[in-house]
Amino acid sequence: MKVSPFVYIAITTLILITITIMSAMDFPYGWVFYLTVIGQIFLVILVYKVLTDDYSTDKTFDHFYEDRPIEPLEVMAENEKEKLGL
């Protein structure tokens, strides 16, 4: 069964947020320590799953963000404008 990388992202995020809350509420050191170790293991698994996911796209960095396409700006220095006669 193939599991989406988003599941690993959600689990890792919840573990790390739980660690933060537990630290702020002065939970016993052992609980926070072992949950931190588990969170680090999940982080390594998360990175592996995301990098090895079978995902392909036809987009490049030239597309920037799909929801807000940008046009490249041409910025010229003053001395370049004089050379071109602008």
C-alpha positions in Angstrom: 0.0 0.0 0.0 1.4 3.3 -1.1 1.1 6.1 1.5 1.2 9.7 0.5 4.1 11.8 1.8 1.5 14.2 3.2 0.7 11.6 5.9 4.3 11.7 7.0 4.3 15.4 7.0 1.2 15.5 9.2 2.5 13.0 11.6 5.9 14.6 12.0 4.3 18.1 12.4 2.0 16.8 15.1 4.8 15.1 17.0 7.0 18.2 16.9 4.1 20.5 18.0 3.4 18.1 20.8 7.0 18.2 21.9 6.8 22.0 22.1 3.6 21.9 24.2 5.0 19.3 26.5 8.2 21.3 27.0 6.2 24.4 27.9 4.1 22.5 30.3 7.0 21.0 32.2 6.3 17.4 31.3 8.8 14.8 32.7 12.1 14.9 30.9 11.9 11.3 29.9 8.7 11.8 27.9 10.0 14.8 26.1 13.3 13.2 25.4 11.8 10.0 23.9 9.2 11.9 21.9 12.0 14.1 20.5 13.9 11.0 19.4 10.8 9.6 17.8 10.2 13.0 16.1 13.8 12.9 14.7 13.3 9.4 13.3 10.0 10.5 11.7 11.8 13.5 10.2 14.4 11.3 8.6 11.6 9.0 7.2 9.7 12.1 6.0 12.7 13.5 4.1 13.4 10.0 2.5 9.7 9.6 1.5 9.4 13.1 0.0 12.7 12.7 -2.0 11.9 9.3 -3.3 8.2 10.0 -4.1 7.3 9.2 -7.7 6.2 12.7 -8.7 6.8 14.4 -12.0 5.7 17.8 -13.4 6.3 19.8 -16.6 6.8 23.0 -14.6 10.2 24.7 -14.3 11.6 27.4 -12.1 10.7 29.8 -14.9 7.0 29.2 -14.1 7.5 30.5 -10.5 4.1 30.1 -8.8 1.2 28.9 -10.8 -1.3 31.0 -8.9 0.6 34.2 -9.5 2.8 34.1 -12.6 5.4 36.8 -12.9 7.1 38.4 -15.8 10.8 38.8 -15.7 12.0 42.4 -15.1 14.9 43.8 -17.0 16.9 46.1 -14.9 19.7 48.2 -16.5 22.3 50.4 -14.9 22.6 54.0 -16.0 25.8 53.5 -17.9 24.1 50.6 -19.8 21.3 52.9 -20.9 23.7 55.5 -22.2 25.6 52.8 -24.2 22.3 51.7 -25.8 21.1 55.3 -26.4 18.0 55.0 -24.2 
